[in-house]
Amino acid sequence: MNFCWITLTVKNMEESLKFYHDIIGLKIAERFNVGSDMEIVMLGNADGTKIELVCNKTESISAKAEGLSIGFQVKSLDYAMKLLKDNNIPIKRGPISPVPSSKFFFVDDPNGIEIQIIQNN
């Protein structure tokens, strides 16, 4: 089996796209409406694992984020921290370096989902 995607229920599609597409840098692979009330956006490379964002305008379902953390690897943790701070996204914890070969920090996405940003040396 291949892991294809993870689905996140989001409150506001544009805020979530600003975070995942504009700041994190995930490509929009697909974007479509399901009826007049639901929008789905698939983020990631066409042939790779994706994040599926689902926004239903008629339901006020918040993301079920307890215990969920999504990790993104970066080349420069310092650059990533500056980028997030410049976009008014506060660092929740870190940077942490449990072993000399890696360091990371945590932020929340617009829906309260914990995001880990890691740099491996």
Helices and strands as residue ranges (DSSP letters): E 5-9, H 13-17, I 18-23, E 28-34, E 38-43, E 50-56, E 69-73, H 77-86, E 93-99, E 102-108, E 114-120
